[in-house]
Amino acid sequence: MTPRERGQSAKTVLKLAWDYPSYTEEVVATTGSVAKKARRALSKEDAFLYVAGNDPRPLLVLRECKTCNGTDDALLSKGGDNEKTFLLSTWFHCVKLPVDVLTPEHPFYEMFNHEDPEHLFVASRDGSQKVLLQSDTSRTELWDAMGKVLTASYAKDPQPVVKQVQKSLDRLDVLDERLLDLRSKKGELFETEGADSPKLRKINLEIDETQKEIAAILDQVAKTAKLELKAGDARQAGPGAAKAGR
């Protein structure tokens, strides 16, 4: 089944926000110069802590490889339905790590399985609740893994929220179609009746009202998607959650 092509307004919600953490080595002074310490792998606990930074959300980590470097192919299905993946990802701190993360001296090396390194995984921000995934993981398995970690991390089950947001996206698609139709009629009226046409003024009012309704729904989607984290953390996570700080 071919996935639905969403309108422009819905597409502003359906996007991935990646973080690209880079470990800064300590520097030590030497006689007459400053030199970097040799790179070394952090402990598993320290690596997760560093990558998580100040972002309170659980982690979705994608390890880039030579084949998928610079793309989201390991996470998103080509030609498949990725809408739920996009929506669930808003409650994760999405991180991409470089190709060389599997070298033993890389600071984040211990985050991965050494014998059969996973292409991506989801986990609590401290590395617990970790679920290993590969690029050929089915959509159902991916969503189940994401849901498992989200349920462990958030006070409220995100699954019903996904359905609410999808209903809002359906409404946005209807409004986008209306907006396109109104703008088309506006162009025709301008050509046939001129800028002073009463019909044109009416169309402009309808366009303004439709744009306001779209903005209101987008605002409501952002509010609906804000969920409270467990573990006594009162901060909320969802669209617009704080960027990781290091």
C-alpha positions in Angstrom: 0.0 0.0 0.0 1.4 3.3 -1.1 1.8 5.8 1.9 -0.3 8.9 1.8 1.5 12.0 0.5 1.0 14.6 3.2 0.5 18.4 2.5 3.0 21.1 3.3 1.6 21.9 6.7 1.8 18.3 7.9 5.3 17.9 6.6 6.5 20.6 9.0 5.6 18.1 11.8 7.0 15.0 10.1 10.7 15.5 10.2 13.7 14.2 12.0 15.9 16.5 14.2 19.4 15.0 14.4 22.1 15.8 16.9 25.8 15.1 16.0 27.8 14.8 19.2 31.5 15.1 19.0 33.8 14.4 21.9 36.3 17.1 22.8 39.5 15.7 24.2 41.1 17.3 27.2 44.2 19.2 26.5 47.4 19.1 28.5 50.2 21.7 28.5 53.6 20.6 27.6 56.8 22.6 27.6 56.3 25.4 25.2 53.2 24.0 23.6 49.7 22.6 24.1 49.0 19.0 23.0 45.8 16.9 22.8 45.6 13.7 24.8 45.5 10.5 22.8 41.9 9.6 21.9 40.5 6.7 24.0 37.2 5.0 24.4 35.1 6.2 27.3 33.4 3.7 29.6 29.9 2.7 28.5 28.3 4.8 31.2 30.4 7.9 30.4 29.8 7.5 26.7 26.0 7.5 27.1 26.2 10.4 29.6 28.2 12.5 27.2 26.0 11.7 24.2 22.8 12.4 26.1 24.1 15.8 27.2 21.5 18.1 28.7 18.6 16.5 26.6 16.3 14.6 29.0 14.8 12.4 26.4 15.6 8.7 25.7 18.1 8.1 22.8 17.6 7.0 19.3 21.1 6.4 18.0 22.0 5.7 14.3 25.5 4.6 13.4 26.4 5.8 10.0 28.2 3.5 7.6 29.9 4.0 4.2 26.7 3.0 2.4 24.2 5.2 4.3 26.5 8.0 5.3 24.6 11.3 5.1 21.2 9.7 4.7 18.4 8.4 7.0 18.1 5.1 5.1 19.0 3.0 8.1 15.9 4.3 9.9 13.4 5.2 7.2 11.8 2.8 4.8 12.2 3.6 1.1 8.8 3.9 -0.4 7.2 2.7 2.9 5.1 4.4 5.5 7.4 6.4 7.8 4.8 8.6 9.4 4.7 6.8 12.7 8.5 6.7 12.8 8.6 10.5 12.4 6.0 11.0 15.1 7.6 8.7 17.6 11.0 10.2 17.0 9.8 13.5 18.5 10.0 12.0 21.9 13.6 10.8 21.4 16.9 12.6 21.3 18.0 11.5 17.8 21.7 11.1 17.5 23.9 10.2 14.5 27.4 8.8 15.2 30.2 8.7 12.5 31.5 5.7 10.6 34.6 5.4 12.7 32.6 5.0 15.9 33.5 1.2 15.7 37.2 1.8 16.1 38.3 0.7 19.6 39.8 4.1 20.5 36.7 6.1 19.5 35.1 7.8 22.7 31.7 6.2 22.0 32.9 2.7 21.0 31.5 1.1 24.1 28.0 2.1 23.2 27.8 -0.7 20.6 27.9 -4.4 20.6 31.5 -5.4 19.6 30.7 -8.8 18.1 27.8 -7.8 15.9 27.5 -4.0 15.9 24.0 -2.7 15.6 23.2 -0.1 12.9 20.8 1.7 15.2 19.3 1.3 18.7 16.9 3.0 21.1 17.6 3.2 24.8 17.0 5.2 27.9 19.4 8.2 28.1 21.7 6.3 30.5 21.9 3.3 28.2 19.5 1.1 30.0 16.4 -0.3 28.2 18.5 -0.7 25.1 17.0 -2.4 22.1 19.3 -3.3 19.2 18.0 -2.8 15.7 19.4 -3.2 12.2 18.7 -1.3 8.9 16.5 -4.2 7.7 14.3 -4.2 10.8 10.6 -4.2 9.9 8.5 -1.2 10.6 6.5 -3.1 13.2 9.6 -4.2 15.1 11.0 -0.7 15.0 7.8 0.9 16.3 7.5 -1.8 19.0 11.1 -1.1 20.1 10.5 2.7 20.1 7.2 2.2 22.0 8.9 0.0 24.7 11.5 2.6 25.5 9.1 5.5 25.4 6.7 3.7 27.8 9.7 3.2 30.2 10.7 6.8 29.9 7.4 8.8 29.9 4.6 9.1 32.4 2.0 8.9 29.6 1.8 6.3 26.9 2.6 8.2 23.6 0.7 5.8 21.4 -2.8 7.4 21.8 -1.1 10.8 21.3 0.3 9.6 17.9 -3.3 8.8 16.8 -4.5 12.3 18.0 -1.7 14.0 16.1 -2.5 12.0 12.9 -6.1 13.2 13.1 -4.8 16.7 13.3 -2.6 16.0 10.3 -5.6 14.8 8.3 -7.3 18.1 9.1 -4.2 20.0 8.0 -4.3 18.2 4.7 -7.9 19.3 4.1 -7.0 22.9 4.9 -4.0 22.8 2.6 -6.2 21.6 -0.2 -8.6 24.4 0.5 -5.8 27.0 0.6 -4.5 25.8 -2.8 -8.0 26.0 -4.3 -8.6 29.5 -2.8 -5.2 30.8 -4.2 -6.1 29.4 -7.6 -9.4 31.2 -7.6 -7.7 34.3 -6.4 -5.4 34.3 -9.4 -8.3 33.7 -11.8 -10.3 36.5 -10.3 -7.4 38.9 -10.4 -7.0 38.2 -14.1 -10.7 38.5 -15.0 -12.1 41.1 -12.6 -9.1 43.1 -11.4 -7.7 44.0 -8.0 -10.8 45.9 -6.8 -13.2 42.9 -7.3 -15.5 42.3 -4.2 -15.1 38.6 -4.9 -11.3 39.0 -4.6 -11.7 40.7 -1.2 -13.9 37.8 -0.1 -11.3 35.2 -1.3 -8.6 37.1 0.6 -10.6 36.9 3.8 -11.1 33.1 3.3 -7.4 32.7 2.7 -6.6 34.5 6.0 -9.0 32.5 8.0 -7.7 29.2 6.6 -4.1 30.2 7.4 -5.1 31.1 10.9 -6.8 27.7 11.3 -3.7 25.9 10.1 -1.5 27.9 12.5 -3.9 27.0 15.4 -3.9 23.3 14.6 0.0 23.3 14.4 0.1 25.0 17.8 -2.3 22.4 19.2 -0.2 19.6 17.8 2.9 21.0 19.6 0.9 21.2 22.9 -0.6 17.7 22.5 2.8 16.1 21.8 4.5 17.5 25.0 4.8 14.6 27.4 6.2 14.5 30.9 9.2 12.3 31.6 9.3 9.8 34.5 12.1 9.6 37.1 11.0 12.9 38.8 12.1 15.0 35.8 9.4 17.7 35.4 10.6 18.8 32.0 8.5 18.0 29.0 9.8 16.6 25.7 8.3 16.8 22.3 8.6 19.1 19.3 11.0 21.9 20.3 12.6 20.0 23.2 15.9 21.4 24.4 19.0 20.6 22.3 21.7 18.6 23.9 24.3 20.7 25.7 27.8 19.6 26.4 
